[in-house]
Every structure is written in C-alpha cells, then in structure tokens.
Amino acid sequence: MSVLMVSISGIRGLVGNGLSPEVLVKYTAAYAEFIGSGTVVVGRDSRITGEMVNQIVVGTLLAKGLNVVQIGICPTPTVQYTVKTLGAQGGIAISASHNPNEWNALKLLNSTGQFMTPEEHQSMKAKLDTAGDTYKAWDKIGKLSNYEQALQVHKDAVLNMKYIDREAIIKRKFKVLADCVNGAGYKIIPELLRDFGCEVIEMHCDDSGIFPRLPEPLPENLTATMQKVKDTAVDFAVVVDPDVDRLVLITEKGNPFSEENTITQAVKFITSKQPGNVAINLSTTRAVEDVAAANNSVVFRSAVGEANVVLKMKECNAVIGGEGSGGVIYPEVHYGRDALIGIAITLQHLLEFGGTLEEMKAALPQYFIAKKKFSLGDVNPDKVIDALKEKHKDGKIATVDGLRIDFDSYWIHLRKSNTEPIIRVICEAKSEELAAEIIAGYETEVMELLSNQM
C-alpha cells in the first residue's frame, strides 16, 4: 500500500512507494505557487535518498521561477535560521526526521522560517491540482546559488547566545559523547561541542547517510549508546535525531535523562535569568509548570505540534517554549526546535548547577509518564472523547487538542488518530504505578462505553 502523510509541516512518505518523483513535483510546484516569487532556502539531512529528492525539488522551484539557495546537508533548524537571516520567502528542509532510512519528507517553511500555519497549509493545498500546469519560459526560470556558510552562521548564533558564558564552559572541560545516528548533525554537533571546549567522543558521526539503528532517540533504541557512556566515563551524552531538532541526554551513569526533562531544565535555566511566559504543548510534563512557577513565570499550553507551540509562544510573548519530545524553542535565536540551542543551555546550566547530570535530574520535579493506544473498532473517536469529557467534568478540562483533564494527582491527554481507529493516551502522575493504574482505569471506561455501543 502506498504511504504518504500530509500535514501542516509538509509531506512524508516511503521513497518509491508513496513519495515518488511525481508526488515531489506536485507538492513542490504547489508550494512554489504559494510562495509566489523570491527566494527559497533548501537543505537536507544525510539520508541516501536526500540528493535525489533535492534535485527534483530544486529543479521544480527553478522551473516555477523561484531563486534557490542550497545549503546542503544540515539540521532542519539551520534551514529555519537561514530563511530568517537571509530574509528568504520560504524554505524546504528535506528530512523525514526520526523515521527510518526508507522514508523521506519535505518540511515546508513560510517566510519567517517556521512551519506553515493551518491557513497557509490550506492555501497551498488549494493549488495542488493546477500548480503543475504552468512553468516559466527559459529566460524566466529562477537562479541557483550555494550558501556554504549556513552551518557556521547558525553555530555562531548559538555560541553567542544570551546567558551563555562560553569561556567559562571552555574552562570546565566537559567530556561528552555525541551520538548523531549518522544524520544531519554528524559534523555540526561535534564541532559545536568542541567550540565549547569539550572533549568529544564521536558515535555514529559519519556521512554515510545510513542509520545504524532505529533513529528515533528513545531509550530502547539507545542501549549501545548508554553502554558506551559507561565505558568511556564521559560527563554525559547528547543524542540527536536525523534532522537535529530534538535533543536527548544521557547521564554520566548511562541512564536516560528523559526527553521531558530536556525542556524542563531548559525552561528552569532561562526563566531563572529572564522570568516570563512559557509555551509548551498539552502532552508535555507538568514539571515545566513547577519550575516556571518557582521562577515567577507562567506556562501556556497549545495543541501538539511545533507550529502550534510557536503560535502560542507568539501569542503570549514567551521567553522560551518547546515540547516534551526533547524540542527546545528559544526565540532569541529563532522560532524552531533546535538541538544546538538545547546543548548550549545544558552546558551552561550544568556548569552553574555544579553537580552531575544525574544529580541535576534528581533536583527536577519527579513525574512519570505512561502511554497507550485504545482501539475503538468502528466507533467514532469524537463520541468517546465527548463521553469522557462529560464524565470527568470535575477536572480541569482542555479541548484545544483532543481532551486533556487535570487533577491534583495526575493529568491525562486523549487524542484521536487521524489515520487509525484509535485514541492515543498519555498520562502523567507522581509514580509509574499510579500513571499505569490511571490509564488502565480509563481504558476500562472506554471499553464499557464501546460495549454499550455508544
């Protein structure tokens, strides 16, 4: 079965089975019509289909009369930052993020370097059927140029961030393991760490474009990385996904720091320097609210997805934001999840903390998250969610993205899938056992609703 997923962040599919040259031309042409005129920045991750996709995308943009600035293999946040700094009209990051080797994708950016808004996405989709009908004459096609400084310019912006004392970090001489899964961070992540004076142990930092393991940086995929931390006696490890927008940390003991704690510690650090508003999504840990409150800061929550978090950040003028997937968004640099920014904050925070990463983890609020999928058969997920909303109306209800219910001892977030007859459920509580018990209780409720045929 052909696999192609379309969302406000772009299109994603299996190369040769959904993400075909024809599909790439169709969506790129529609995007070009949406942009209209001007310049588009194009960068890609390292996967081996990247150059094939790049040539189709660039050729189509040029044929539609747009100028193209190529920046080569680079993180998605580098594409975002380059759109902003060059004042381009748009950008395309060719990357399927944490998906395996056989996938690729077009991440479509607007003139601010951010993912398209829902309204912009609809505007582009409206052009899909007609955009391929017309292309420019030979003397009206776009101009192609290369911008080889993009990585360096992005890295320099991170090295010179506010509240980051580079010289003090250099003196600390951290020893860090960098696992880049042979993705787009294979070069820039070790370089950034060395620019901060770190001794770097590289793992999966080559340009082969072949991911040596499942690339999503989940603990179950990082057993070899965690063991290498123990074997090499580093201060900690940084792990990034193939397009370097998510940051995962491993403590000096070889234990996961947890993706939720990546954003928690970043919010704790930034709000300690600059109290203000914070924006995160509905599925991110309550620990962020705890550390923000301790620093006289207020947290606002959005629907899940980077574009939604960014919109909320702009609405509330947030000083920092992000997602519990390890995504840190710091608007002083740009509005996008950026593992480079996360690394800089982590180094400075750990330096000022004065202890180990394991100790810093223990000093954060302690919560536990459990996740599950509820299968619904032929029942409409909206009916199930509406029934649960009515039953639990004594809790604090949020419905901007599915249903989130907050109680003193836990919260639970239920979201319907757009592709399967299931509800995705995430629950956070003060203990692992309680989180699992709560999810089991809600599952029983759902099964009772289904047995009554809604």
N, C-alpha and C positions, 0 to 999 in steps of 0.2 A: 504494500500500500504506500502511495506517495505521501511523504511527510513534509509539510510546510506550515509553519506557525507565523501568524501575522499579528503584531501588536503595536502599541504606540512607540515602542523602541525600535521597530523595524521588522525585518523578516528573517526567519531562521529555518533551516531545513537540512535534510540529508543530501549531500552532494551526489548528483546522479540519480536521485530518487526523490524529487521534490524541489530541490534547489538547482534547477537546470539553467543553462545559459539563457534560454528564452525567458524564464522567470526573472532572472537577474536584470535582463534588458528591460522587461516590462516595468519592474518596480523602480529601477534607476531612472528610466525615462519619465515616469510619473513624478518622481522626486525632483527631477530637473525642471519639469513644468511648475511644480510647487515653488521652487527656488526662483525661477523666472530668469534672472540674469546675475552676472557677477562671478564670484569665485567659490569653489568648494574644496575643502581640505580632505584628502583621502589618506588613511593609514590602515595598517592591518596587523593582525597578530601573526605568529610564526608558523601556523599550521600549513601543511604542504599544499593545500588547495588555495592558499591565500593569493598567490601570484596569478593564478588562473582567474579567480574572481576579480582581482584588482584590475586586470587588463580589460575585462568585459565592462566593469563599472566605469573605469576611466574613459574608455572608448565611447561609451554611451553618453557620458556627460559632455565630452568634447563635441560629439555629433549633435548634441542639443544646444551647442553654442556657449556652454559654460567653461570658464577657465578652471583648471585643476591644479592644485598644489599637492604634490605627492610628498609624504613624509616617511614612507617605508614602514618597516616593522617597528611598532611602537605600542605602548599601552593605549587603551581607549581613552583614559584621561588626558593623554598627551594630545590626541586628536581634539578633544574638547577644549583644552587650554590653547591650542594653536588657532582654532577658529576664533576664540576670544581675542588673542593677542594680534592676529593678523587682520582682524575686522572682516573676516570672510562672511559670505552669505549662508554658508552651511558646511556640513562635514559628514563624512561617512567613515565609520570605523568598521572594517571588515573583520569580524570576530564573532564566534559562537560562544564566547565567554567560557563557562565551565563545562560545556558539552564536549564529548569525546571527539577523537580525530575525524570521524566521518561526517561531522557537522560543520557548517559554516553559516555566516549570517551577515546581514547589512544592518548596522546600527545607525539610524538616521538622526542627524542633529539639525537644529534650527540655527538661526543667525547668532544666537547667544552662546552656542556651543553646548546647549543642553538638549536632552531628548525632546522630541516634538510633543506639544500639548495634545490632548484628545481632539481639540478643534482643528489643529494643524494636521493631525493624522487623518481626520476625515476629509479635509480639503485635498490632501494628496491622494487618498483612495478614490476620490471622485474623478481623478484624472487617469486612472489605470486603463480604461478601455480606449482612450483616444490619444494618449501621450505618444504612442509608437507610430502614429500616422504621419507625423511630420518631423523632419530633421533639417538642420541648416545646410545651406549651399556650401560648396567647397571653400569659398572665401569668407564665410561667416562662422566657421567652427571655432571652438574655444582654443585657448593656448595652454600648453602643458609646461609646468616648471617643477623643480625639486627644491625642497626646503630641508637641507640636511641638518640644520641647527635645531630642529624642533625638540629633540630629546634633551639637548643641552639647555635650551631656554627653559623648558619645563623643570628640569632638575635644579637649575639655578634659582628658580622661583621658590622651590621647596627648601633649598638650603638657606635661603634668606627670609624665611617666614618670621613673622612677628612671634615673640616669646621663645624662639629657638636660639639658644646660645651655642653656636657651632663650635667655637673654640673650647668651651667647657666640655662639650661632648667628646671632642677630639682628645682632650686630656684624660678622659675616663677610660679610653681604650677598650671599648666593649669588644667581646669576641662573639660573632654572630654567624649562625648557619643560615644560608639563603637557599630555599627550595623554590625554583621558578618553573617547575614542571616543563622545562624547555619551551616555555611560552614567550610572550612579548616582553616579559621582564628579564629575560636571560642576561641581558647586558646592563640595563639601566639600574636594576636593583642592587647587584654587587657594587656597581660604580657609586651609587648614592651612599651605600654603607661605608665604602672606603673614603669617600669625601667627608664623612663624619668621623674619620679616624678609626673605624672598626677593623679588626682582623676578621676577614670573611672566609668562611668555609663554604665553597660552592657545591650545590647538589642540583642536578638536573638543570644546568645553566648552559646548554649548548643551543646552536641554531638549527638543529635537525628538523624541528617542527613536529617531531613525533613525541607524543606524551607517553612517558614510561609507566604511567598508572592512570587510573581514573582521575581526571584533572580537577574535579570539584574538591576543594580543600576541607573535606570532612575528616574527622578523626579516624574513621575506618579505612580511609584511603592514605593515611599518613603514618602507618605503623613503622615503615622503614625510616622515615624522617625522624620520628620520635626516638627510635633506637639510635640513630646517628647522633642526635643531640647528646645522649648519654655517653656514647663512645668518644665524642670529641670534646667534651667538657666545655661547651660554649655557655655564654650568659643567657642566651635564648635563641630561638629560631624564628625567622619570618618566612611565611609561605604565602604565595600569591597564586591566583588563578591565571589562566592563559592570557586574559586581557588586562590584568593588574588593577582592577577596580576594587577587589576585595582583599583584605589583609587578615591573615590568620597567624596567631602567635603560639609558640610552644615554649613552655617554661624550661628553666635550666635542669629540671628533673625529668624532662621528656614528657611532661603532661600537657594536655591541651589547655590553653589559657581561656578558650571559648570565644567564638565569633561575637557573641553578645557582649562579652567583656571588652572587645576591641573598641566598640563605640562607647561603652560605659566609661572606660578610662580616658578616652579622648575628650568626652564631654566634661568629665571631672577636671581634667587639666585646663581646658580652655575656659570654662566658667570660673575656675579659681583665679584666672588672670583677668577675665572680662565677663562679669555676670551679665546675663541677658537671656533672651528667649532661645529655646532649643526646639528643633523639629525632628521627629522620628516617625516610623510607621506604626500601625496598630499591632503588629506582631513582634515588636521589639521589647526587650526586657524592661520590667518596672524599675530595675536598678538605675536606669538613666534618670528617672524621675527623682529617685532618692539622692543621687549625687548632685543633681542640678539644684534641688531644694536646699541642700546643705550649703550651696554657693549662691543662695538668693536668686536662683534662676527658675524660669517656668518652662515646662515642656508642653508642646503642642503635637498632636498626632494626626497623621494623614493616612490615606489608603496606601496599601502596599505598592511598591514600585518607586524607582529613583525619581521619575518625572513628578510623581505625586508629592514626594518628600520635598523636592526642590520648590514646587509651587507653594507648599505650606511654609517653607523657610522664607520665601519672599514675602508672603502674606504677613508673617509675624516678625520679619526682620531678624531672623535667627542669627546668632553668632556662630553656631555650629549645628550640624544635623547629621543624619545618616540612618543606617539600617542595621539590624542585628545579624546580618549576613557577613559582617566584617567590613561594611562600607562606611567610610568617614567622608563627610562633605564639609569642607571649610571654605566659606565664600570669600574670605580674604584672598584666596588664590583663584578658585573658580567653583562654579556650582556643578560639581560632579563627584561621584565616589572615586576616591583616589588613594591607592595603597601607599604611594610615595609620601603623601601627607600623613597618613597613619603611622608610617615608620618614623618620620621626623618627630611627631608628637610623642610616640612611645619612647624614643631615645631620651628626649628632654624630660619627660615625666618620670622615667625610671631613674635618671640622673638625680633629679630633685627629690625623689622618694627616698633614695639612699639605700634601699634594700634590693632583694632579688625580685624577679618577675613572679615567682611563686608566692613570695610574701606580699607583693602588690595585689595579686589576685585575691589572696585571703583578706586583704583590707577593703575590698569592694563588697557591696551588698551581696548576700548569698541567696540566689534563687535557682530553681531547677525547672527546666522546660521539658515537656513531653509532647510528642506529635503523633497523629494518627489520621487515617482516612476512614470515613464512614461511607460504605457502599449503599446506594439508595434504590437500585433497580430502576423501575420506570417512574418513580415518584419525583415530582418537581422539587428541586432543592430549595426553591424560594418558599414553598409551603412548609417545609421542615423548619427552616430558619425563622419564619414568621411564628410558628407554633412555639418554638423555644423562646423567642422574644417575649411572647405573652406570658409564658410560664415563669420566666425569671425576671419579671419587670421590677422586682425589688432590688435588683442590682443596678449598677451604673451602666447604662446602655449606650453603645456607639454603633451606628448603622451605615457609616460612610463607605464601608468596605465589608460586606457580609454582616456579621453580628459579633461584636465584642461585648462581653459582660464582665464588669469589675466588681469584685467583692473584697473585703479586707484581707482575706487569707489567700486569694488567688484571682487570676483572670483567665478567661477562655475566649478564643477567637475562632469563629467558624466562617469559612469562605467556600462558596461553591466553585467547582472547577468549570472552566469554560469548554473543556474537551472531554470530560468523563462524567458519568452519573455518580459523582461522589461529592462529599463535603470534606475539605481539609480542615483539620482541627489542631490548634496549638494551645497548650495550657501551661501556665507558669504558677508555681507555688513555692513555699519555703522548703519543701523537701521533695525528693524524687518520687518517694512513695505516694505522697499526697497528690502530686501532679498526675501520676498514673491512675490513682484511685478516682480523681475527679473526671478524667477523660472517660474512664470505664463507666462512671455513673451517667454521663451524658450520652454515651453510646447506648446504654440500656434505654434511656428515654427515647432516643431516636428509633430504636428497634420497636418499642411499644407504639410509637406513632405510625411506623410503617405497617405494623400488624393490624392497626385499626384502619388501614388504607387511607389515612389522612382524611 
